[in-house]
Amino acid sequence: MKGNCLIFGGGGFIGSHICDELIRMGYDVTVFDKQNFSKINIFHLKDKIRVIEGDFNNAIDLKRALEGIDYVFHLVSSTLPATSNENPVYDAETNLVSTLRLLGELKGSQKKKIIFISSGGTVYGIPKEIPIPESHTRNPLCSYGIIKKTIEDYLYMYNYLYGLDYVVLRLSNPYGERQNPLYSQGVIPVFLRKILVGEEIHIWGDGSVKRDYIYIKDAVSVIAKSVEYSGNSRIFNLGYGEGYTLNEIIKIMETETGKVPVVKYEAGRKLDVPVNVLDITLAKKTFGWKPKVTFAEGIKRTHTYIKDITFL
């Protein structure tokens, strides 16, 4: 095997796909997730991975999980962008402080590398240019984005002071198989399920908000490859590089499903920036990569997945 990878939050939507790709690349994989977490996303890997259940906020659990590990993937977040402002103290206590504990464990081990999944959709705030390059100023409008930004800054500090190797991937809006359509986050699966069962779709604002959506398998091909990256750049935007409004998405879904969506428009929210589309030039050049799955094809695949599961 090439090395031992630990994925904090590996039982979730993104983490399970990273597991698939790392195993394909020849790495040993350990998943760390909360006590009694659902194993549905990694059930197909039960004989190929090691699973640890624990508390990301517990220093003893962190130390135990890191034994023998070469590469660490940090996907854990206890909050969502839309609701993080309701309790920023909780956001800081559960996400920032726990991450500092993790960095403290890693700083003395030169062999370890951390790959942090940041947020391309929230760290920049209201963009001054589109598409948004990695050099753009970071002015997040929600606590979720502020915590992601702060962790990025601490990674820089730990690298400068202690030599901790790291890569930051500013992910846009991933979607695809295994994303739970009953969660409050994830426009693509949530909208598709509501259309299929005839539920009303609630949209904040007039539907003109534009976002960058990337199919999950395209995203994890870069996330997994980052363990082998050793260049000078450390921060990469990771998205599709094109934007779609909510109204455009609903039209595509209507065509895909053959059903007319029921949509209710509500007052816009101040935390929703009008447009967010990432410049992915650096990731393309560095990793010899580009998204392979078109947005329409990605919606088709997600639609097929949702029809085949028991959420409906």
N, C-alpha and C positions, 0 to 999 in steps of 0.2 A: 504493500500500500504506500501511497505517496505521503501520507501524513494523517493526523487525527484532527478532525474538525468538530467543534462544538457549536451548536446553533441554539442560542437563547431565544425561545419562542418558536422552536422548530416544529411544533405540532400544528401550527396555524396554516392559513392559506399560503402565504409567501414562503414560510419556512419549509413546508412539506415539499414544495417544488424545488427549493434549493437542495434539499436532501436528495431528491431524484438525480439532479444534475451532478452533485458531488460524487455520488456513488458511481454514476456513469463514467466520471473522470478518474475513478480509481482511489478515492479517499475513504478512510474510515469516518463514520459519522455518529455523533452522539447528539441526541435531542434533549434539551432541558426545557421543561415547561412546568406550569403550576400543578399543584396537587390535584389529582383526579381529573385532569384535562381530557377532553374528548380525543380518542385515538383514531377517529374515522379518517382523517387526512393522511395518516401514515400507516394505516393498517396493512397496506400492500407491501410495506417495508419492514414488517415486524421481525423478520428473520435476518435483516441486513443492517440494522442499526441498533445502537444502545440507547435506552431511554432513562432519563433521570427526572424524577418529580421533586420539585422543591420550591423555595421562595426566593425570587430574585433579590428581594430586599434583605435576605439573611446572609451575613458574611460567611458563616460556616458552610452553608449550602453552596455558595459561590466557590469557595476554596476547594471543596470536595469535587465539584463538577470540573474544575480546571486541571485536575491532576492528569498528566500525560497528554495534554492537549497542545496542538501546534497552532491552530487557527481558530479564532473566535468570531462568530457572526452575532451581532447584537441587533435583534429585531423587536425587543420588548418595549411595549408602551401600554400604560394603564389608562390612557385617556384618548379622546378623539378630538380632531381639530374643532368641530362644531360646538363641543360642550366643555372644552378645557378651560375656558375663561370663567366658568361657573365656580371653579375651585382651584385657582392657580397654586395655592399652597400644597394641596394634595398632589398636583401635577409635579411640582418640584420635589416633594418628599419621596414620591414613589418612582420617579423617572430620572431626575438629575442626581439625587443623593445616592441612589442605588447604583447608577452608572459610575459615579466616583469611587464607590467601593470596588467595583469591577476593575477600574483602571488602576487602583491601588494594588490589587492582586497581580495585575499584569506587568506593572512597571519594572519589577525586578527580574523579569524573564525576557531576555533578549530574543529568544527563539520564537516567542509568540507574536502573532499579528492579529489585529482586530479589524473587522469589516463592519462598519456602522451604516445602517440604513436610515438615512436622514429623509427630509421631506422637501422635494422640489416644488411641491404645491403650496407650502406655507412659509418657508424660510425667507423668501424674497419679498413678500408683501405685495404692494401694488407696483407692478413693473414699470420701469421707465423705457424699456425697449422690449420688442418681441421679435424673434424668440429670445428667451432670457439666457445669457451666458453665465458661466460659473463665477465670473468676475463681478457680476451685478451686486449692488449693495443689498444687504440683508436687513429688512425692516418688517419682521412678521407682525401680524395683527391678532394673533391668538397665542395663548400660553403654550399650546402644543408646538408651534413653530419656534417660539422663544427657547423652549427646552432643547429642541433639536439643534438650534443655532448654538446654544451654550455648550452642548456636548461636543459639537464640532470644534469649538474654541479650546475646550479642555484637551481634546485629542492632539491639537497642534501643540499645546503646552507640554503634554506628556511626551510627545515625540522630541521636542526641542530639549527638554530637561533630562529625559530618561532614555531616549532612544526607542520609545515604543513605536513599532511599525503599525501603520494604519491606512485604511482607505475609507473614504466617505462616498456613499452613493446617494445622491439627491433624487429619490424616486418620485416619479409623477403619480399617476393614478393607475395602479395595476388592476387587472381584472382577468377573469377566466375561470376554469374549472376549479372546484373546491372553495370558491368564495361563497360564503353563506348568504343567500338572498333574504334571510330574515333579519340580518343585522342592520343597524342604522347607517353603516358606512358602506359605500360601494354602489355607485349609481347604476352601473350596468346590470348586475344581478338583481338588485332591488327593483329597478324599473321593469325588467323582464318578467319577474315573478308576478308583479302587480298587474301587468298587462295580461298575462296568461290566465290569471284567476279573476280578472275583471275588477280589481281594486282601484281606487282612485290614487293617482300619483300627485303628490304635493310638491310644488316647485316654489322655492323662495325667489321672488322677483319675476321678471317677464320671460325667463328662459333663455336670455341672451348671454348668460355667463358661459365663458368658453374655457375648457380645460384640455389638458394633454392626457390621453389614456394609452397605456401600454399593455399588450397582452402578456400574461404572466410568464410564459415560456421564453419569450424574447427577453424579458427583464432578467430572469435568473441565469440566462446564459452568460451575461456580463457579471452578475453578482458572484457566481461560482468561479469564473475566470480570475476574479480579482485576487484570489489567494496566491496566484502565480505571478502577479504583476509586481514589478520592482522599479518602476520609473520615477521620475521626479514629481509629476502631478499626483495629488492625493485626493482631490475632490472632483467628482464627475456627476453631471446631470445624466439621468437615465429615464428616458421617456420615448414617446413615439416621434416627437418633433413636429407634430401637427396638432391643431386644436379643433374641438367640436363643441358647439353650443348644446345646451340641454334640449332645445327645440329640434336641432338637427338629429340628436340621438334618438329622440322619440319617433321621428319620421323614419329613420333607419329600422328601428324596432318594429314599427307598424308594417313595413315592407317584409321584414323577416318573419314575423309571427302571423301575419294575415289578420291581425286583430286591431281594432281601433282603440287606442289608449284613452282612458278617462283622466283628464288632467285638471288640477285646480291650482291656480296661481295665487300666491300669497305675498305679503309685503316682503321686500328684500331685506337681507341682513347686512349690517355694516361690515362684518368680518369677511364677507365673501368678496374677494377681489374680482374685478370684471373679466379679466383674462389672465391665463397662465399657460404658456406654451414654452417648453424648454428647448434650448439650443443643445443638441446632442452631438455636435461636431467632434468634440474632444473624445467622447466615448467611442465614436465610430473609428476615429483615427488610431486611438491607443489600443483598442481591443480587436481591431479588424472586424468590426461588427456593424450590422444595421438591423433594424426590426424587419422580420420576415413576414409577419402576419398582418394583413391589412385590417383596418378597424371593422369593416363590414364582415370580414371572415372571422375576426375575433368574437364579434357579437353572435354570429351564427354558431360558433363552437360553444359559447357560453349558453346560448339558448338550448342547444342539444343537451348539454349537461343538466341544466335545470329541469328540463322535461323528464329526464331519466331518474331524478332523485325524488325523495318522498316529502319534500317541503310543500308541495302543492296540495 
